Structure formats: structure tokens, C-alpha cells
Amino acid sequence: MKKYLITDPLYYTSDPLIFCEKLLHVLLHVEVDYVCLRDKQTTNYEELAKAFIKLMQRFPNILTFLHTDILLAKELGAFGVHIPSNSLTDIPKAKTLGLNVFYSAHSLFEALEAQNMGADAITFSPIFDTPNKGKPVGLEKLKEINDKIHINCFALGGIINNTQVQACEEVGVYGFASIRYFLDYM
């Protein structure tokens, strides 16, 4: 099962130096396949993104994604962009620039629309209880979504331990994405 690490300034900070130190420590202790720089509060996402991309050059087998900023992802040579659910129409723009696209889906309609617009993968959430993310949709809904789409589906939301990872794997999804699961390696 593929592992998708998503950063959050609550745990990694928005300071490029400290961010890179913390992320490096995690990456040296756990194997991941994808990393997304997600920081909705920084006033200088570009500076943080440059530090992130530079650090990730040390890990050529890990695919790098920026959150939301399509043009910056292209400019810095990120593998792709993770597009939030309120920006569905950005998928074709990102694909035109040659970027791989993750899309944050919260319903079957969104998942199918993302697939139709050319997204390469979706994260579907929240699967388990997650702070400030509403009622979890659960494993049955995850299976329903996964079975009805033809792009890669990643479980997201409240995945903090191996038991939950195993439960998602049993549903048949391609991978899981998490912020908090990887914090044990900090």
C-alpha cells in the first residue's frame, strides 16, 4: 500500500529551516512514496516550497506535491499538485502543465468529476474521526468510492495507526494519506 505524507504547520512549522529539519528526520525513519507540502497559514509559501523541493532532491524516489499552487509546482519542478475540493476546475489547468494531480474528494460525485477532469488520484476523507473535519464517512463508503472509480484512491482522515492502515488496505484502496500517522517518526 502506498504511503502519502501530508505536512501541516501545526507539526512542522512554517519556518523553512525548522520545517526541513523535521521533515528530514521523518523521511530518514519511515518509507513514504509521496509527500505534499500543505501549509495554509504561511505568508511565504514560495520560500517554504523552495526549501521543500531542495530537501526532496535528496529523495529522488519520493514524489513531491505542492498544495494548491499549480504555477509554483510547475516552476519548482514538483511532480504534481494536490488540489482541494473547492478547486475542481483547476485539474485541467494542472494537467495542461504536465503535473500529476491529487484531488481532495468528499463524495462520489466529486470523485467521479475529478476522474473525468483528468485527476491521477484522489484522497477520500475523512475515513476516521479527525479533528475539525466533521463526521467520518467510514470504511464502507471508502470501499464504495474505490470500487466506482478507475483512478488511484487514497484513504485520508484520522489514520494514525497500523490497524487503521490495515483496515484501509483490506478495502482495496491504492494507498493512504495522513498527517498524524507519520508524527511518531519526528
C-alpha positions in Angstrom: 0.0 0.0 0.0 1.4 3.4 -1.0 2.1 6.0 1.8 1.4 9.7 1.3 2.7 12.0 3.9 1.0 15.4 4.1 2.7 18.2 6.1 0.9 20.6 8.4 2.4 23.7 10.0 1.0 22.7 13.4 3.6 19.9 13.5 6.3 21.0 11.1 6.2 24.9 11.4 6.2 27.4 8.6 9.9 28.2 9.1 11.8 26.7 6.2 14.8 25.6 8.2 12.9 24.0 11.1 10.4 22.5 8.6 13.2 20.8 6.6 14.9 19.5 9.8 11.6 17.9 11.0 10.7 16.5 7.6 14.2 15.1 7.1 14.0 13.4 10.4 10.7 11.7 9.4 12.0 10.7 6.0 15.1 9.1 7.4 12.9 6.9 9.7 9.9 5.9 7.6 9.5 4.9 4.0 7.0 7.1 2.1 6.0 7.2 -1.6 4.6 10.7 -1.8 5.0 14.0 0.2 2.8 17.0 -0.1 3.7 20.4 1.3 0.5 21.7 2.8 0.6 25.0 4.7 -2.4 27.2 4.6 -1.2 29.7 7.1 2.3 30.8 6.0 2.7 34.2 4.5 5.6 32.9 2.3 4.6 29.6 0.8 7.0 30.1 -2.1 10.1 30.3 0.2 8.9 27.2 2.1 8.2 25.4 -1.2 11.7 26.1 -2.5 13.2 24.7 0.7 10.9 21.7 0.5 11.8 20.9 -3.1 15.5 21.3 -2.4 15.3 18.9 0.5 13.3 16.4 -1.5 16.1 16.2 -4.2 17.9 14.0 -1.6 15.0 11.5 -2.0 14.6 11.0 -5.8 12.2 8.1 -5.3 9.7 10.1 -3.4 7.2 12.0 -5.5 6.7 15.7 -4.4 3.5 17.6 -4.4 2.6 21.2 -3.6 -0.8 22.1 -2.2 -3.0 24.3 -4.4 -0.3 26.4 -6.2 -0.2 24.9 -9.7 2.1 27.5 -11.2 4.6 27.3 -8.4 4.5 23.5 -8.6 5.4 23.7 -12.3 8.1 26.4 -11.8 9.9 24.5 -9.0 9.7 21.1 -10.7 7.4 19.4 -8.3 6.0 16.1 -9.6 2.5 17.4 -9.0 -0.1 19.4 -7.2 -2.7 18.5 -4.6 -5.9 20.3 -5.4 -8.5 21.0 -2.7 -12.2 20.1 -3.2 -13.2 23.7 -3.8 -10.9 23.9 -6.9 -12.2 21.1 -9.1 -11.8 23.2 -12.3 -8.0 23.6 -11.6 -7.5 19.9 -12.6 -7.3 20.5 -16.3 -5.1 23.6 -15.8 -2.6 21.4 -13.8 -2.7 18.6 -16.4 -2.0 21.1 -19.2 1.2 22.0 -17.4 2.2 18.3 -17.2 1.6 18.0 -13.5 0.4 14.8 -11.7 -2.8 15.7 -9.8 -4.2 14.6 -6.5 -7.7 15.8 -5.7 -9.4 16.0 -2.3 -12.8 14.3 -2.7 -15.5 14.1 -0.1 -18.3 12.5 -2.2 -18.8 10.1 -5.1 -19.8 13.0 -7.3 -16.5 14.8 -6.6 -14.5 11.6 -7.1 -16.1 11.0 -10.5 -15.8 14.6 -11.6 -12.2 14.6 -10.6 -11.6 11.4 -12.6 -13.5 12.9 -15.6 -11.4 16.1 -15.5 -8.1 14.1 -15.6 -7.0 13.7 -12.0 -4.5 11.0 -11.4 -5.6 10.1 -7.9 -8.0 11.2 -5.2 -7.8 11.4 -1.5 -11.2 10.5 0.0 -11.9 11.7 3.5 -12.5 11.7 6.4 -12.4 8.0 6.9 -11.9 8.0 10.7 -12.5 10.7 13.3 -10.4 13.7 12.6 -10.2 17.0 14.5 -12.4 19.7 12.8 -13.3 17.6 9.8 -16.9 16.6 10.6 -18.4 13.1 10.8 -16.2 10.3 9.4 -17.5 8.6 6.3 -16.1 5.2 7.3 -14.7 2.2 5.5 -17.9 1.1 3.7 -18.1 4.5 1.9 -14.4 4.3 1.1 -14.9 0.9 -0.5 -17.9 2.2 -2.5 -15.9 5.1 -3.8 -12.9 3.0 -4.6 -15.0 0.4 -6.4 -16.7 3.1 -8.6 -13.6 5.0 -9.9 -10.8 4.0 -12.1 -8.1 6.3 -10.7 -6.0 5.7 -7.6 -7.8 6.2 -4.4 -6.1 7.1 -1.1 -7.8 6.9 2.2 -7.4 10.1 4.3 -8.6 11.3 7.6 -7.9 10.1 11.1 -5.4 7.4 10.0 -3.0 7.3 13.0 -2.0 3.7 13.5 -1.3 0.4 11.6 -4.6 -1.1 12.5 -6.4 1.7 10.5 -3.9 1.3 7.7 -4.6 -2.4 7.5 -8.4 -1.8 7.5 -8.0 0.6 4.6 -5.8 -1.9 2.8 -8.5 -4.5 3.2 -10.9 -2.2 1.4 -8.6 -2.3 -1.6 -7.5 1.3 -1.9 -4.2 2.1 -3.6 -2.8 3.9 -0.6 -3.4 6.0 2.4 -2.6 9.6 3.2 -2.0 11.1 6.6 -0.6 13.9 8.6 -0.6 12.4 12.1 0.4 8.8 11.2 3.9 9.9 10.4 4.4 12.1 13.5 5.7 9.1 15.6 8.9 9.4 13.5 9.6 13.0 14.5 
